[in-house]
Structure formats: C-alpha cells, structure tokens
C-alpha cells in the first residue's frame, strides 16, 4: 500500500472541498446570514489539514487499483465528515449522526433526509445541501483527475474506483482529457437546465437548487413539497433533464463528435429508454382514474418513473397512495437504476442487460452443450472478466442488502418501510414507501440504523467494493 499517495489525495480532497464551500459563503453574504461563519470555520479547518498533506508530495505518485479503491473510499468518508460540520456549527442540525446522514445523502446523490421542514433552513445551508448533489454526481475525484499530476495508468485506477457501472472506458486517449470532457458535458447540461428553469418563472435561487438536484440525480429541494408546487412547464423540463442525466455520457461524447449513429446505437441507452417508456405507460393507465384526464396522469407517471429510475428522488405527488401495481413497478425501478457512466444510481441497466444475456446463454447451453456462443453488447464480445464481476457484484449486493435489512429491523418498523428504506439508500434514490415515502423522512430511525443506511448510501454510490475493501486486512499490507 502506497500510504503517501493516499494521504496526498485526501489532502487534495479537503482543499477542493474548501474551495467549493466558498459558494455557500457567497450565498450567506448575499442574503446576510450569520450561518455563513460556519463555512468560514470549516474552510479554515480543511485547509489547515489539507495543505500540509498536499505540500508533502509523495516520492512515488504511481498507484495501483488497490490504492485507487482505498483513496476513493476514504476520500468520500472525509468529504462527508467535513461537509457535515456546517450543519452542526450553524445549528441547523444538532445531532452529529443526523448531520452526517444528510451530508452523505447529499454527496452520494441519494436525497434521503431527516429534515421535516427544509424551508426554515438558511439559504446558505440550503445551497450547500443541494450543491453536494452536484459535486457528488460526477464525482469529486473525477474533478481531481483534471488537476492531479500522475501517470495515465494511475488516473485510470482512480476513475475505475469512483465511476459507476460494470466497466469504465476512456472517451479520449488521455484520462485527464476524459475527465475534462465529462465535466464539460455535465456543466453545459446543468447551465442549460438553469436557464430553462429561470425562463419558466422559477426564482434563480430555486433554479440553482433544483438544477443541482437534477444534474446529480439527487433530489434535495428548497421546498417541503419538492416539485409539486411548480407549474407544469417546470415539471416537464425537470422530467426531461432527469432522463438526460440518466443516460450514459458516452452517448453525449459521440454526439459531440457528430457520430450520431454510434450515440443512438448504444444498447444500454436503448434499453434504458424502452424501460422508461414502458413503465410510464403502464403506470399512467393504472393511475388514470386519480386524475382529471389521461394527459395529466401520463405527465405525473413520466415524472415519477424518471425520478425513481434515474434515482433522483423528486416528487410531484404522493405516489405512496398509488395502486399496488404502480407502487410495485416503482420499487422494481429502484433496483434497475440508470445507465452506467451517468450520474444515476441503482444496479445499472448495463448490468441488467448482461445478466439477461448470461441467462439466455446458459439456457441455450443447456439445450446445446457443445455450442459456442459469446455474449455481445453493441456488436462487441464481452470479456469473461466483465461477466464474472457483474455476477459477483449481484451476489455481494444481495448480501449487503439482506444484512442491512436485518440490522434496521431492530427498530421494529414495518417491513415495507424497512425494505424500501434500504432500497432507497443503497440505490441512492431518496424516498421509499410508507413511513419513508415522498411525504415522510428518515428521522424515525435510530442512530444505529441511520449509520447502517449511511453505509448503504456510500456503498451504493461507490459500487460496494471500494468501501468493503476497507475492512480487509490484506488491503492495508505494505508490500
């Protein structure tokens, strides 16, 4: 283990977080809020720890996949702990576990909350709360790759550890260029969304808050009613952009290169859009009787399907009161998730495609044992290593989910609440059903259960293995 490079990266993370906190400080100045002093104090603390770690440059800056996983997991933990301090120091949240829960929920773009009334919070706290979505959506370590002076292989190990999905590929010859391209697309789509929201009558501050939540597929809002209080135009715009941010960013890169056929021939994207459309239509017909006309039912269905499948978590209605068929479909979509290489969470559509093709292959081999058939995606053969890692991921996912469900059951809440709470946190969605539905929150859980759910949020965002490796003694051996 190259400990020096791990501490060096953590130092960079603290310094970058200090830079990000300048924006809520500016917000506090604009609205003349004394709570901005909490951010000043945390900035000073981050720099006090971060600068010495960065100034002490490691002799060996090359790190392998193990260092990438450890650096990623520790960086997200440090990022969350420092990010929780403004909530505590400002008095917005008094319980440290609650503050950590809210912050981890923000950075992991989960959107689960322990707050029952967000409208009483200072503007600077609301800004930071939602800005953590935007930071965590693309990943702070991907941002760090733009700045980090290291070899290409080292960069790739860091990107693999943080980027969601079964495989990570370069969009450009250099990983640093790939990181720049990703953030360029991310920033452009966010800016475009802000413009469209403002043009639709949403105040600038609210537009920033909801753009951060949509771009990061997080779901924190500045209103207790989430998106329900806004007009139809704004709801439709947010629906479209939730879908866009759930698309594999490779498609946007191909569009930038004017390779439109390649962009629309990505099998995962086609499957993702097909699932969205099918789920929207079924739910729209199922809930049609609850709305004045089918058009309104379709719009509400499209919003909630996009919100849940992209793991954003916004709400325009209490879908907990919908019929069982609609609620069941939404729970299933929680696990499906968005595309790999997007800002969405969940198991990912690409893994679902691979698993279905693996089952199909096994069925054919049962009938024709001597046949030779390779699994192909987008016209290319998928390596056995990718299939193996996908299968292992699913097994580990089920194990972590089961243990988490068992642990939080000691709070003696109902099964639907517990099951969807774990599903909502592990898949980085936010709201579940029953007590953790769109009109509820996670405040009723004990501190122990909240710590379990915090682990689930981090594990879900980091695709399980970076976080689990922290508990292996072999990870820490110095070779």
C-alpha positions as CSV (number, residue, x, y, z in Angstrom):
1,X,0.0,0.0,0.0
2,X,1.4,3.4,-1.0
3,X,0.2,5.3,2.0
4,X,1.8,8.6,0.9
5,X,-0.2,8.9,-2.2
6,X,-3.4,8.1,-0.3
7,X,-2.8,10.9,2.2
8,X,-1.8,13.2,-0.7
9,X,-5.1,12.6,-2.4
10,X,-7.1,13.1,0.8
11,X,-5.3,16.4,1.2
12,X,-6.4,17.5,-2.3
13,X,-10.0,16.5,-1.5
14,X,-10.0,18.7,1.6
15,X,-8.6,21.6,-0.3
16,X,-11.1,21.2,-3.1
17,X,-13.9,21.0,-0.6
18,X,-12.7,24.2,1.0
19,X,-12.9,25.8,-2.5
20,X,-16.4,24.5,-3.0
21,X,-17.5,26.0,0.3
22,X,-16.8,29.5,-0.9
23,X,-20.1,29.4,-2.8
24,X,-22.3,28.9,0.2
25,X,-20.2,31.6,1.9
26,X,-21.0,33.9,-1.0
27,X,-24.7,32.9,-0.6
28,X,-24.6,33.9,3.1
29,X,-23.1,37.3,2.1
30,X,-25.8,37.9,-0.4
31,X,-28.6,37.1,2.0
32,X,-26.7,38.4,5.0
33,X,-26.9,35.2,7.0
34,X,-24.6,34.8,10.0
35,X,-24.6,31.0,9.4
36,X,-22.0,31.7,6.7
37,X,-19.4,31.8,9.5
38,X,-19.8,28.1,9.9
39,X,-18.5,27.6,6.4
40,X,-15.6,30.0,7.1
41,X,-14.6,27.9,10.1
42,X,-14.8,24.6,8.1
43,X,-12.8,26.1,5.2
44,X,-10.1,27.1,7.6
45,X,-10.1,23.5,9.1
46,X,-10.0,21.9,5.7
47,X,-7.0,24.0,4.6
48,X,-5.2,23.5,7.9
49,X,-5.3,19.7,7.4
50,X,-5.3,19.6,3.6
51,X,-2.4,22.0,2.7
52,X,0.3,20.2,4.7
53,X,-0.8,16.8,3.2
54,X,-0.5,18.3,-0.4
55,X,2.7,20.2,0.2
56,X,4.4,16.9,1.4
57,X,4.5,15.4,-2.1
58,X,4.9,11.7,-2.3
59,X,8.1,10.4,-4.0
60,X,6.1,7.7,-5.8
61,X,3.0,9.1,-7.4
62,X,2.0,5.9,-9.3
63,X,-0.8,4.0,-7.6
64,X,-2.5,0.8,-8.5
65,X,-6.1,-0.3,-8.3
66,X,-5.9,-1.1,-4.6
67,X,-4.7,2.4,-3.8
68,X,-7.4,3.8,-6.1
69,X,-10.1,1.9,-4.2
70,X,-8.8,2.9,-0.8
71,X,-8.3,6.5,-1.8
72,X,-11.8,6.7,-3.2
73,X,-13.5,5.2,-0.2
74,X,-11.5,7.3,2.4
75,X,-11.9,10.5,0.3
76,X,-15.7,10.1,0.3
77,X,-15.7,9.5,4.0
78,X,-13.5,12.5,4.7
79,X,-15.5,14.6,2.3
80,X,-18.8,13.7,4.1
81,X,-17.4,14.3,7.6
82,X,-16.1,17.7,6.7
83,X,-19.3,18.5,4.7
84,X,-21.4,17.7,7.8
85,X,-19.7,20.3,10.0
86,X,-21.6,23.4,8.6
87,X,-24.9,21.7,9.6
88,X,-23.6,21.3,13.2
89,X,-21.8,24.6,13.6
90,X,-24.7,26.6,12.2
91,X,-27.2,24.8,14.5
92,X,-29.3,23.6,11.5
93,X,-28.9,20.0,12.7
94,X,-27.9,19.3,16.3
95,X,-27.4,15.5,16.1
96,X,-24.0,14.6,14.6
97,X,-25.4,11.3,13.1
98,X,-28.3,13.3,11.5
99,X,-25.8,15.8,10.1
100,X,-23.7,13.0,8.7
101,X,-26.7,11.3,7.3
102,X,-27.9,14.4,5.5
103,X,-24.4,15.1,4.1
104,X,-23.7,11.6,2.9
105,X,-27.2,11.6,1.3
106,X,-26.2,14.8,-0.5
107,X,-22.8,13.7,-1.7
108,X,-24.0,10.2,-2.8
109,X,-26.9,11.9,-4.6
110,X,-29.4,9.9,-2.6
111,X,-31.7,12.6,-1.4
112,X,-32.9,10.8,1.7
113,X,-33.5,13.3,4.5
114,X,-34.0,13.5,8.2
115,X,-35.5,17.0,8.0
116,X,-39.2,17.6,8.1
117,X,-39.1,21.3,7.3
118,X,-36.4,22.4,4.9
119,X,-37.9,25.9,4.3
120,X,-36.8,27.1,7.7
121,X,-33.1,26.5,6.9
122,X,-30.9,29.5,6.0
123,X,-30.3,29.9,2.3
124,X,-26.5,29.2,2.6
125,X,-27.3,25.8,4.2
126,X,-29.9,25.0,1.6
127,X,-27.4,25.9,-1.1
128,X,-24.7,23.7,0.4
129,X,-27.1,20.9,1.0
130,X,-28.1,20.8,-2.7
131,X,-24.6,21.7,-4.1
132,X,-23.3,18.4,-2.5
133,X,-25.5,16.7,-5.1
134,X,-23.8,18.4,-8.0
135,X,-20.3,17.7,-6.5
136,X,-21.1,14.0,-5.9
137,X,-23.0,13.5,-9.2
138,X,-20.0,13.4,-11.4
139,X,-17.6,12.6,-8.6
140,X,-15.1,14.9,-6.9
141,X,-12.3,12.5,-7.7
142,X,-13.1,12.8,-11.4
143,X,-12.7,16.6,-10.9
144,X,-9.4,15.9,-9.2
145,X,-8.2,14.0,-12.2
146,X,-8.1,17.3,-14.1
147,X,-5.6,18.6,-11.6
148,X,-3.7,15.6,-10.5
149,X,-0.1,15.2,-11.8
150,X,0.1,11.4,-12.2
151,X,0.6,8.8,-14.8
152,X,-2.2,7.7,-17.1
153,X,-2.5,4.2,-15.6
154,X,-2.8,5.7,-12.1
155,X,-5.5,8.1,-13.3
156,X,-7.5,5.2,-14.8
157,X,-7.3,3.2,-11.5
158,X,-8.8,6.2,-9.7
159,X,-11.5,6.7,-12.3
160,X,-12.4,3.0,-12.2
161,X,-12.8,3.1,-8.4
162,X,-15.2,6.0,-8.4
163,X,-17.2,5.8,-11.7
164,X,-20.4,3.9,-11.6
165,X,-21.0,0.9,-13.8
166,X,-19.5,-2.5,-14.7
167,X,-16.7,-1.1,-16.8
168,X,-15.1,2.3,-17.4
169,X,-13.6,3.3,-20.7
170,X,-11.7,6.4,-21.9
171,X,-13.6,8.9,-24.0
172,X,-10.2,10.3,-25.1
173,X,-6.6,9.0,-25.3
174,X,-5.7,10.6,-22.0
175,X,-7.7,10.0,-18.8
176,X,-7.3,13.7,-17.8
177,X,-8.9,14.7,-21.1
178,X,-11.7,12.2,-20.5
179,X,-12.3,13.9,-17.1
180,X,-12.4,17.3,-18.8
181,X,-14.9,16.1,-21.4
182,X,-17.2,14.6,-18.7
183,X,-17.2,17.8,-16.7
184,X,-17.7,19.9,-19.8
185,X,-20.9,17.9,-20.7
186,X,-22.0,18.0,-17.1
187,X,-21.5,21.7,-16.7
188,X,-23.2,22.5,-20.0
189,X,-26.3,20.4,-19.3
190,X,-26.6,22.0,-15.8
191,X,-26.3,25.5,-17.1
192,X,-28.9,24.8,-19.8
193,X,-31.3,23.5,-17.2
194,X,-30.8,26.6,-15.0
195,X,-31.6,28.8,-18.0
196,X,-34.8,26.8,-18.8
197,X,-36.0,26.8,-15.2
198,X,-35.5,30.6,-14.8
199,X,-37.2,31.2,-18.1
200,X,-40.2,29.2,-16.8
201,X,-40.7,31.5,-13.9
202,X,-38.7,29.7,-11.2
203,X,-36.6,32.1,-9.0
204,X,-32.9,32.0,-9.6
205,X,-32.1,30.5,-6.2
206,X,-34.7,27.7,-6.6
207,X,-33.4,27.1,-10.1
208,X,-29.9,26.5,-8.8
209,X,-31.1,24.2,-6.1
210,X,-33.2,22.1,-8.4
211,X,-30.7,22.1,-11.2
212,X,-28.1,20.7,-8.8
213,X,-30.5,18.1,-7.6
214,X,-31.5,17.1,-11.2
215,X,-27.9,17.1,-12.6
216,X,-26.6,15.0,-9.7
217,X,-29.8,12.9,-9.7
218,X,-30.1,13.7,-6.0
219,X,-33.5,15.2,-5.3
220,X,-33.0,17.7,-2.5
221,X,-35.4,20.6,-2.9
222,X,-35.7,24.0,-1.3
223,X,-39.4,23.3,-0.8
224,X,-41.2,20.9,1.6
225,X,-43.5,19.9,-1.3
226,X,-40.5,19.1,-3.6
227,X,-41.5,19.9,-7.2
228,X,-45.3,19.7,-6.6
229,X,-45.7,23.4,-6.1
230,X,-44.3,24.4,-9.5
231,X,-46.1,24.7,-12.8
232,X,-46.5,22.0,-15.5
233,X,-43.7,23.5,-17.7
234,X,-41.1,23.3,-14.9
235,X,-42.1,19.7,-14.1
236,X,-41.8,18.7,-17.7
237,X,-38.4,20.4,-18.0
238,X,-37.1,18.6,-14.9
239,X,-38.5,15.3,-16.2
240,X,-36.6,15.6,-19.5
241,X,-33.4,16.5,-17.8
242,X,-33.7,13.7,-15.2
243,X,-33.9,11.3,-18.2
244,X,-30.9,13.1,-19.9
245,X,-28.7,12.8,-16.8
246,X,-29.5,9.1,-16.5
247,X,-28.1,8.5,-20.0
248,X,-24.6,7.1,-20.4
249,X,-22.3,10.1,-21.0
250,X,-20.6,8.2,-23.8
251,X,-23.7,8.9,-25.9
252,X,-23.2,12.7,-25.5
253,X,-19.5,12.3,-26.4
254,X,-20.4,10.6,-29.6
255,X,-22.9,13.4,-30.3
256,X,-20.1,16.0,-29.8
257,X,-18.1,14.1,-32.4
258,X,-21.1,14.1,-34.7
259,X,-21.2,10.3,-34.6
260,X,-25.0,10.2,-34.2
261,X,-25.4,6.6,-35.3
262,X,-23.0,5.4,-32.6
263,X,-24.7,7.5,-30.0
264,X,-28.1,6.0,-30.7
265,X,-26.9,2.5,-31.2
266,X,-25.7,2.1,-27.6
267,X,-27.7,-0.9,-26.4
268,X,-27.8,0.2,-22.8
269,X,-29.3,3.6,-23.7
270,X,-32.0,2.0,-25.9
271,X,-32.9,-0.4,-23.2
272,X,-33.0,2.4,-20.6
273,X,-35.4,4.5,-22.7
274,X,-37.5,1.4,-23.5
275,X,-37.9,0.6,-19.8
276,X,-38.8,4.2,-19.0
277,X,-41.4,4.4,-21.7
278,X,-43.0,1.0,-20.9
279,X,-43.1,1.8,-17.1
280,X,-44.6,5.2,-17.8
281,X,-47.4,3.9,-20.0
282,X,-48.4,1.1,-17.6
283,X,-48.5,3.4,-14.5
284,X,-50.3,6.1,-16.5
285,X,-53.1,3.7,-17.3
286,X,-53.1,2.3,-13.7
287,X,-53.5,5.8,-12.1
288,X,-55.7,7.4,-14.8
289,X,-58.7,7.4,-12.5
290,X,-56.9,9.6,-10.0
291,X,-56.5,12.5,-12.4
292,X,-58.8,14.7,-14.5
293,X,-57.5,13.3,-17.8
294,X,-55.1,10.8,-19.2
295,X,-52.6,13.5,-20.3
296,X,-52.2,14.7,-16.7
297,X,-51.8,11.0,-15.5
298,X,-49.2,10.4,-18.2
299,X,-47.2,13.5,-17.1
300,X,-47.3,12.6,-13.4
301,X,-46.3,9.0,-14.3
302,X,-43.5,10.1,-16.5
303,X,-42.1,12.4,-13.8
304,X,-42.1,9.7,-11.1
305,X,-40.8,7.0,-13.3
306,X,-37.9,9.2,-14.4
307,X,-37.4,10.4,-10.8
308,X,-37.2,6.8,-9.4
309,X,-35.3,5.1,-12.3
310,X,-32.7,7.8,-12.6
311,X,-32.5,7.7,-8.7
312,X,-33.2,11.4,-8.5
313,X,-36.0,11.2,-5.9
314,X,-38.0,14.4,-6.7
315,X,-41.8,14.1,-6.2
316,X,-44.8,15.9,-7.6
317,X,-47.4,13.7,-5.9
318,X,-47.7,11.2,-3.1
319,X,-47.0,8.1,-5.1
320,X,-47.3,6.1,-1.9
321,X,-51.1,6.4,-2.3
322,X,-51.0,5.0,-5.9
323,X,-52.4,1.5,-6.6
324,X,-50.2,-1.6,-5.8
325,X,-49.2,-2.2,-9.4
326,X,-47.8,1.3,-9.8
327,X,-46.0,1.1,-6.4
328,X,-44.5,-2.3,-7.3
329,X,-43.2,-1.0,-10.6
330,X,-41.6,1.9,-8.9
331,X,-39.9,-0.4,-6.4
332,X,-38.6,-2.6,-9.3
333,X,-37.2,0.6,-11.0
334,X,-35.4,1.4,-7.8
335,X,-33.2,-1.6,-8.4
336,X,-32.8,-1.2,-12.1
337,X,-31.4,2.3,-11.9
338,X,-29.9,4.4,-14.7
339,X,-27.2,3.8,-17.2
340,X,-23.6,3.1,-16.3
341,X,-21.4,6.2,-16.9
342,X,-24.3,8.5,-15.8
343,X,-24.9,10.4,-12.6
344,X,-27.7,7.9,-11.6
345,X,-27.5,5.0,-9.2
346,X,-29.0,1.6,-8.9
347,X,-27.7,-1.7,-10.2
348,X,-27.5,-0.1,-13.7
349,X,-29.2,-1.0,-16.9
350,X,-25.9,-2.3,-18.4
351,X,-25.7,-5.0,-15.7
352,X,-29.3,-5.9,-16.3
353,X,-28.6,-6.4,-20.0
354,X,-25.5,-8.5,-19.2
355,X,-27.4,-10.6,-16.7
356,X,-30.3,-11.3,-19.1
357,X,-27.9,-12.2,-21.9
358,X,-26.0,-14.5,-19.5
359,X,-29.2,-16.3,-18.5
360,X,-30.1,-16.7,-22.2
361,X,-26.7,-18.1,-23.0
362,X,-27.0,-20.6,-20.2
363,X,-30.4,-21.7,-21.4
364,X,-29.0,-22.3,-24.9
365,X,-26.0,-24.2,-23.5
366,X,-28.4,-26.5,-21.6
367,X,-30.2,-27.4,-24.8
368,X,-27.0,-27.4,-26.9
369,X,-24.0,-28.2,-24.7
370,X,-21.4,-28.2,-27.5
371,X,-22.4,-24.9,-28.9
372,X,-20.1,-21.9,-28.6
373,X,-21.8,-18.5,-28.1
374,X,-20.2,-15.3,-26.8
375,X,-22.2,-12.5,-25.2
376,X,-22.1,-9.4,-27.3
377,X,-23.1,-5.8,-26.5
378,X,-23.1,-3.1,-29.1
379,X,-21.7,-5.6,-31.6
380,X,-18.6,-6.4,-29.4
381,X,-17.9,-9.5,-27.4
382,X,-18.0,-9.0,-23.7
383,X,-14.9,-10.3,-21.8
384,X,-15.5,-13.1,-19.3
385,X,-14.0,-10.9,-16.6
386,X,-16.8,-8.4,-17.1
387,X,-19.4,-11.1,-16.8
388,X,-17.7,-12.6,-13.7
389,X,-17.5,-9.2,-12.0
390,X,-21.2,-8.5,-12.8
391,X,-22.3,-11.8,-11.2
392,X,-20.1,-11.2,-8.2
393,X,-21.5,-7.7,-7.8
394,X,-25.0,-9.0,-7.8
395,X,-24.2,-11.6,-5.1
396,X,-22.4,-9.0,-2.9
397,X,-25.3,-6.6,-3.5
398,X,-27.9,-9.1,-2.2
399,X,-25.7,-10.0,0.8
400,X,-25.3,-6.3,1.8
401,X,-28.9,-5.6,1.2
402,X,-30.0,-8.6,3.3
403,X,-27.7,-7.8,6.3
404,X,-28.8,-4.1,6.2
405,X,-32.5,-5.0,6.2
406,X,-31.9,-7.3,9.2
407,X,-30.0,-4.7,11.2
408,X,-32.5,-1.9,10.8
409,X,-35.4,-4.3,11.6
410,X,-34.4,-4.0,15.3
411,X,-36.2,-0.5,15.2
412,X,-39.4,-2.5,14.9
413,X,-40.8,-0.6,11.9
414,X,-43.0,-2.2,9.3
415,X,-41.4,-4.4,6.5
416,X,-42.4,-2.1,3.6
417,X,-40.7,0.9,5.3
418,X,-37.6,-1.1,6.1
419,X,-37.3,-2.8,2.7
420,X,-37.8,0.4,0.7
421,X,-35.5,2.4,3.1
422,X,-32.6,0.1,2.3
423,X,-33.6,0.0,-1.4
424,X,-33.8,3.8,-1.5
425,X,-30.4,4.4,0.3
426,X,-28.4,1.6,-1.3
427,X,-29.7,2.6,-4.8
428,X,-29.2,6.3,-4.0
429,X,-32.8,7.2,-4.7
430,X,-34.2,9.0,-1.6
431,X,-37.8,8.4,-0.9
432,X,-39.3,4.9,-0.5
433,X,-42.8,3.8,0.6
434,X,-44.9,4.0,3.8
435,X,-43.0,6.0,6.5
436,X,-40.1,6.9,4.2
437,X,-42.4,7.8,1.3
438,X,-42.4,11.2,-0.5
439,X,-44.3,12.9,2.4
440,X,-42.1,11.3,5.1
441,X,-38.5,11.2,6.0
442,X,-35.8,9.0,7.8
443,X,-35.9,10.8,11.1
444,X,-37.8,8.0,12.9
445,X,-34.8,5.5,12.6
446,X,-32.4,5.1,15.5
447,X,-28.8,6.4,15.2
448,X,-27.6,2.9,14.7
449,X,-30.0,2.3,11.8
450,X,-29.0,5.6,10.3
451,X,-25.3,4.6,10.4
452,X,-26.3,1.4,8.6
453,X,-28.1,3.4,6.0
454,X,-25.2,5.8,5.7
455,X,-23.0,2.8,4.9
456,X,-25.6,1.7,2.3
457,X,-25.6,5.1,0.7
458,X,-21.8,5.1,0.4
459,X,-21.6,1.5,-0.7
460,X,-24.3,2.1,-3.3
461,X,-22.5,5.2,-4.7
462,X,-19.1,3.6,-4.8
463,X,-20.4,0.2,-6.2
464,X,-19.7,-1.7,-3.0
465,X,-16.1,-2.9,-3.4
466,X,-14.1,0.3,-2.6
467,X,-15.9,0.5,0.7
468,X,-15.8,-3.2,1.6
469,X,-12.1,-3.3,0.9
470,X,-11.5,-1.0,3.8
471,X,-12.5,-4.0,6.1
472,X,-10.0,-6.4,4.6
473,X,-6.6,-6.6,6.4
474,X,-4.9,-7.5,3.2
475,X,-5.7,-4.1,1.8
476,X,-3.5,-2.4,4.3
477,X,-0.4,-4.6,3.9
478,X,2.6,-2.7,2.8
479,X,4.4,-4.5,0.0
